[in-house]
Amino acid sequence: MDKYVSVFLDYLHYERGFSDSTLAAYRSDLVKLSAFMQWEDGVSHWDQLSKRDILRFMAWQLDSGQAKATVA
């Protein structure tokens, strides 16, 4: 899954002009999501994720004490 994160972040950087701090935040969130899904459900590819999976990840972040404003 990491290869796809890098490709996506390169797109955001070169094509969309996102700042380094925004890219770092996206990378952090995507790495956490990837680890969560591999640990929880054994998901190993992004196309296996569902909307429900994303919502579970967001709920897990909130339950772990992450500020609501940073969970997007």
Secondary structure per residue as TSV (DSSP state, phi and psi in degrees):
chain	resnum	aa	ss	phi	psi
A	1	M	-	360.0	-25.9
A	2	D	H	-62.4	-35.2
A	3	K	H	-58.3	-42.0
A	4	Y	H	-69.4	-34.1
A	5	V	H	-62.0	-45.7
A	6	S	H	-61.9	-43.2
A	7	V	H	-62.9	-44.4
A	8	F	H	-62.9	-44.0
A	9	L	H	-67.0	-36.5
A	10	D	H	-61.3	-42.3
A	11	Y	H	-59.5	-48.0
A	12	L	H	-61.9	-36.2
A	13	H	H	-72.9	-55.4
A	14	Y	H	-82.1	-35.4
A	15	E	T	-94.0	-31.8
A	16	R	T	-109.0	-12.8
A	17	G	-	72.3	28.0
A	18	F	-	-65.0	147.2
A	19	S	-	-72.7	161.4
A	20	D	H	-60.6	-38.3
A	21	S	H	-68.4	-37.2
A	22	T	H	-66.1	-43.0
A	23	L	H	-62.6	-39.9
A	24	A	H	-63.2	-40.7
A	25	A	H	-65.7	-43.6
A	26	Y	H	-61.4	-45.8
A	27	R	H	-58.5	-47.4
A	28	S	H	-58.4	-47.8
A	29	D	H	-63.8	-42.1
A	30	L	H	-69.6	-36.5
A	31	V	H	-66.1	-42.5
A	32	K	H	-62.9	-43.8
A	33	L	H	-61.2	-44.9
A	34	S	H	-60.0	-47.7
A	35	A	H	-63.9	-43.1
A	36	F	H	-59.1	-47.8
A	37	M	H	-69.7	-35.6
A	38	Q	H	-68.1	-38.4
A	39	W	H	-73.4	-44.7
A	40	E	H	-72.7	-48.1
A	41	D	H	-126.2	0.0
A	42	G	-	71.6	19.1
A	43	V	-	-70.2	128.8
A	44	S	-	-121.6	3.6
A	45	H	S	-145.1	142.2
A	46	W	G	-59.4	-32.7
A	47	D	G	-73.1	-4.3
A	48	Q	G	-87.3	-10.5
A	49	L	-	-76.4	144.1
A	50	S	-	-117.1	170.0
A	51	K	H	-59.0	-39.7
A	52	R	H	-60.1	-40.6
A	53	D	H	-60.7	-43.7
A	54	I	H	-64.0	-43.0
A	55	L	H	-64.4	-37.7
A	56	R	H	-63.5	-40.7
A	57	F	H	-63.2	-44.5
A	58	M	H	-63.2	-41.0
A	59	A	H	-63.5	-41.0
A	60	W	H	-61.1	-42.0
A	61	Q	H	-60.7	-45.6
A	62	L	H	-64.2	-42.6
A	63	D	H	-63.9	-26.9
A	64	S	T	-83.7	0.3
A	65	G	T	97.1	5.6
A	66	Q	-	-70.2	140.7
A	67	A	-	-62.3	139.3
A	68	K	G	-56.6	-37.1
A	69	A	G	-66.3	-21.0
A	70	T	G	-97.1	-5.1
A	71	V	-	-96.4	109.4
A	72	A	-	-128.5	360.0
